[in-house]
Amino acid sequence: MYLSTSRAADVAVDAPAPRGPLRAVPGTVIALGLVSLVTDVSAEMVTAVLPLYLVAGLGMSPLAFGALDGLHQGATALLRLVGGRIADRTRRRKLVAGAGYALSAACKGALLFVATPWSVAAVLAADRAGKGLRTAPRDALISLSCPPRDQGRAFGVHRALDTAGALLGPLAAFGVLWVVVDGYDAVFTVSCCVALLGVALLALFVREAPAPAAPRPARAPVRTLLRIPALRRLCLTAAVLGLFTVGDAFLYLLLQRRLDLPAAYFPLLPVGTAAVFLAAAVPAGRFADRLGRSRVFLAGHVPLIGACLLLLLPVPAGPPLLVGVLVLLGLFYAATDGVLMAAAGAVLPAELRTTGLAVLQTAQALARFAGSVLFGAAWTLWGPGPALGVGAGGLLLSVAAAGVIAVWRGRGARVPS
């Protein structure tokens, strides 16, 4: 559990460059960002209403919801590797990503025809499988479209556009529910239409450059990739931290209870997180390029610990608590999501870029799956407060241990991390 890479791969500051957040960001990144924006509007419309709908509306227990939230995280694991392998073997990353986007769009429509918690869970698992299929090829398209020194900036721009969709989705869900009482079917219908628009944008505007001559991918790509020390360290660190990462759905449920927030306003909670993520994603990517991506990724978990502490401490219920939790959660995502992919992209060979990103994403997804199930079980057995305390404490110890090991390795090798 440690992060340490060479300065050339991790910091990439060897050449001066003009200033500006969109400097040298290729059109592929912008186009994929717009696809993600539209797709996230669709996805977050559904995600914003599900926690309260399942727990309060359908009576799902915290343990069952933890299993469902874990399934939401872990259903992508296998198909991330499958999608990455197919994309690298065929060098048709756009086609594989498009299949994932299309599967997710179909699942939004399928939500209109299911009515029990576990049939909803099955559809969500298929939806997350579509996300797993598309994520690594999409991130590989971003990574391969720009030089190593600009990886953080490119992922920051993409995540900012993606997060704009995450901000608009809950607002759209809130608007639909405001007009249509208990209008969950209306939310799912609008979500499906928006998802289909995302598929069309990908087909029409994303261009995949012809693959240059490169060695054929290895017959055992995962084994080959895990021989890369930097990737092994990233996988181990992301997995350990992911195990103690409390899902934002749980934090929103706890915040709603503390504030006694009316159910109609619950979908607006992710909007605050998304607004902070949107504002901080590009600066976080630029800081990561300059200061070290692994450092920023590790430090990015500190705001999540702060959000947990705010919910644990006897802070008066009111606007300061609401703003504090949402701001800290947004900063956590801004400093970790795209930054982790940028750190990996700089150390992976081009012919195995998609598979390498999929290996890292799979390690993180499986850890978060286990973490969600364990948190749900702890909530059921001990109550929300002790469960949140254990999660925050475990994350704090993991971040501290990773930081100490990284410093120790850096001093031993005389190479900054």
N, C-alpha and C positions, 0 to 999 in steps of 0.2 A: 504494500500500500504506500506508493510514493510516486512522485512526479519529478522527473529530471531528464532533460534532453539537452542536446547541444544548442548553443546560441544560434547557429545557422538555421537549424530546423525549427526551434521553438520561438525565438525572438525575431529573427530575420530582419535586422535593422542595418544591414551592411551597406545600403545605398540610400542616399537622400532622395526625396521625392516631393513633388508639389503637394500642397495642403488641400484639404477639402474632403468631406465625408464621402462623396461619390466619385472621387478621383480614381480613374482606371478601373471602375467597376464595369465589367463587360455587359453587353446587352442580354446575354444568356442569364446572368444573375437577376437583372431587372425583370425579365420575362417570367422566370421561375418564381420570383418574389410576388408578382401579380397573380400567378396561378395559385400560390400558397395563400395569398390574401383572400381570394374568392373562396377557396376550399375551406379556409379556417372560418370564414363567416358561416358557412354551412355546418361545419363540425361543432363550432362553439354555440350555435343556436340550440343544438341537441344537448351538448355537455352542460350548458348553463342551467337547464331545467331538471336534469336527471337526478342529482343527489337528493334534493328535497322531494321530488316526485316519488322516488323509490322508497326513501326512508320514512317520510311523513305521509305520503299519499298511499303507498302500497304496504306500509308497515314492515319493510325489510329491516332486519336487525343490523347493528353495527358490524357484527362478525360477517354476516352475509354480504353487506355492502363492501367490507374490506376485501372479501374474496372477489367480488365483482370488480372493484377498483383495481385489484391486482391482476385480474384477467384482462382488464382494459390495458394495463401496462405490458403484461407478459404474452398476450396473444400474438404480438408482433415478432416475438423472438425468433422462432424457426423461419418464418418467411423473410426476415431480414437477411439471413444467411442464404436462403434459396434465391431471393431476388438479387443479392449482390453477386452470387456465383453466376447466375444466368447472364446478368448484365456484363460482367467481365468476360465471360466466355464468348458471348455473341457480339460484344461491343455495341449493343443497342440499348443504351441506358434510357433514352427517351421512351422507347417502346415499353420497357419493363415498368418504368415509372407511370406511364399512361395506363397500363393495366391495373396498377394499384389504385390510381385515382378513380378509374371507372368502377372498380369493385366497391369502393367506399360510397360512391354516388348511388349505386344500386341498393346498398344497405340502408341509406336514408329513406328510400322509398319503401323498403321492406318493413320499416318501423310502423307504417300505417296498418300493417296486417297482423301485428302481434300485440298481446294484451296482458301477459303474465310476466312477473319479474324475470324469470329465467329464460323465457323466449326472447325478451328484450336483451338479456345478457348474451344469448347466442348470436343475435344480430350484431350487437356491439363487438363481439369477438371477431366476427367476419369483417366488420368495418375496420377494426384495428389491424386485422391481417392485411387489408388493403394498404393501410398506412405503413405496415412493416415492409410490404413489397416495394413501395415507392420511395421510402425515405433514403435508403443508401444510394440508389441510382441518382436521385435528385441531388443529394449532397455531393456525389462524385462529379456530376455535371458542373456544379458550382466550383468545386475544388480544382478541376482540370481546366477551368476557363480563365484562371488567373495565376500569376506567379506566386511562389511561396511567401514572399514578403507581404503580400496583400491578402492572405487567406482570412485573417481576422476581420478585416474591413469588409470583404466580400460576404462573409457569413453574417456579419453584423447588419449589412444592408438588407440581405435576404430575410433575416429574422425580424427586422423592423417592419418590412412589408407584411410578412406573415402575421406579426402581432397586431398590425392594423386590422386584419381580419378577425383576430381574436377579440379585439376591442369592439368591433362592429357587430359580431355575432350575438353576444348577449343582449346588446341594445335592440337588435332585430327581434330576438325572442321575447324580450320585455314588451316591445311594441305589439307583437302578435297577441300575446296573452292579455295585454291591456284592452285590445279591441274585442277579442274572442274569449269569453270566460271559459276556463278549463280547455283552452284551444290547443291541446298538445298535438292533435292531428294536423292542425293548421301549421304549427311550427315544423313538423316533420315534412309536410308538403313543400313549404317554402325552402326548407333546407335541401331537399332533393333537387329542386330546380336550380338552386345556386351551385350545388356540387356539379351538376351537368355543365353549367357554364364554365367551371374551372377546367373540366376535361376538354372542352372546346378551345379554350385559350391555350392549353398545352399543345394541342394538335396544330393550331394555326400559327403560334408565335414563338414557340421554343425551337431553336435550331441547334442540332447536335453536330459539332464539327466532325469531319471525317477522321476516323481514328488513324493516327500515324503508325508507321511500322514499329512494332514493339514485340518483345518476346511473348510467346504464348503463355497464358497463365499456368502456373504450376498445377500438377495433378492433385496435390494435396495442399490447396492454398491456405487453409487455416493453419496447418502445421508450419508452412513456410512463413506465414505472417507472424506467428507467435515466436519465431526466432528473432524478431526485431525487438530489442530490449525496450525501446521507447513505447512501442505499442503494448507490450506486456504490462509495463508500469501504468499506462493509461487505463487499460482494462481492469487491472486490480484495484486501482484507486476509485474509478467510477463505480465499480461493483460494491466496494465497501461503503462508500458514501451513499450510494443508492439504497442500500439496505436500511439505512437510518433516515432516509429522506421522507418526511411526512407529506403525503399527497395533499395537493391544494384543496381537493374536495373535502377532506376531513377538516382542514383549517377553516374553510368557508362555513361548514356546518357548526363548528365550535364558535366562530365569530357570530353567526346568526343567533345562536343560543345566548351568548353573552349580551348581545344588543337587543334581543327580543325583536328581531327584524321581521316585519310582515312577509309572508311567503311570496307575495307578488313582487317584492323588491329583491328577492334572493338572486335572480339571474344577473343583477347589476353588480354583484360583488366581483366577478372576474373582470369587469370593465376597468376597475381601478388598477388591478394588477397589470392588465394589458396596456393601459396608458403609460405606466411607469416603464414597462418592458419596451414599449415603442420608443420612448424618449431616450432610454439608456442603451439600447442594443448597439447602435453604431459607435457611440463613444466607448463602450466596453470592448468592442472589436478592435478599435484603434489602440486603446490602452494595451490590449493583449498583444498586438503586433509589436508594440514598443517595449513593454515591460516583461513580457514572457507569458505565453498563453497558459501554461500549467500553473503559474502563480495566480493569475487572475481567476482561473477555474476553481482553484482551491479556496481562495479568499471569497469567492462568490457564495460559498455556503454559509458564511458568517451571517448575512442578512436573514437567511432562513432560520438559523438558531435564534436570532433576535425576534423574529415573528412568533416563534414558539414561546419564547420567554414572556412576550407581551400578553399572550393568552393565558400563561400560567400565573403571572403575578397579579396581585389585586389592583390592577389598573381600572379606574372608574369606566364603566360602559358609556361610551359617547364618541363623538367625532375623533378625538385624538387616538383612541384605540383602533377605530375603523381605518383611519388614514395610515397609522403606523404599520399595521399588519399588511395592508395592501401595498404600500410603498416598499416595504422590506421584501415581500414576496416577488414583486416585479423586479427589484434589483437582483434577487437570486437568479431568476431566469435569464436576465440580460447578461449576467457575468458567467453563466455556465453553459447554456444551451449551444449556441453557435461556437463559442470559444472552444469547447471540447472537440468539436468536429474540425475546427481549424488547426488545433494542436495535432490531431491525428493525420490530417491531410498532408501536412508538411513533412511527415516522416514515412509515408507510404509510397511504394512504386506505382507508377501510373497504370500499369497493366493489372494491378490488384487493388486499385484504389477503392472501388466499390465494395469488394469483399472485405477489405480491411475496415472500412467504416462500419459495415454490417456487423463484423465481429465485436467491435467496440459497443455499438448500439445494443447488440444482443446481451452482452455482459451487463450493461446498465439496466436493460428492460427486465431481465430475469431477477436481478437484485431488487428492483422496485416492486416486482410482482410479489416476491417473498416479504418485503417490507410492508406492503399494504395488507397482506393477509395477517401478518404478525401484529400490526398495529390494530387492525379490527378485532383480533382475538384479545389483545390487551385491553382495549376499550370495553369489550363485553365482560371480561373477568374483573377488571380493577376500576373501571370508570375512565372518562376522558382525560381527567387531570393527570393521574399517574401514568397513563399510556403516553401522553404528550411529553411528560417529564423524562421518561425512559428514552423516547425517540430523540429529544433534544440533547440529552446527556450523551447518548451513543454517537450522535453526529458531531458533537463538540470534541469528544475524545478522538474520533476518527480524523477530524480535520487537524487537530493538534499533533497526532502521531504522524500523519502524512507530511505536515510541515517540518517536523523535527527530522524525519528521515531524509527529506529533500535537502534540507540545509546540511546535514551530515554528509550526504553524497556529494553535494556541491563543493564542500570544503575538501573532501578527499580527492575529488577529481580536478579541483581548481577550475571548474567550469560553472558559471552561473546557471541556475535553473530557469 
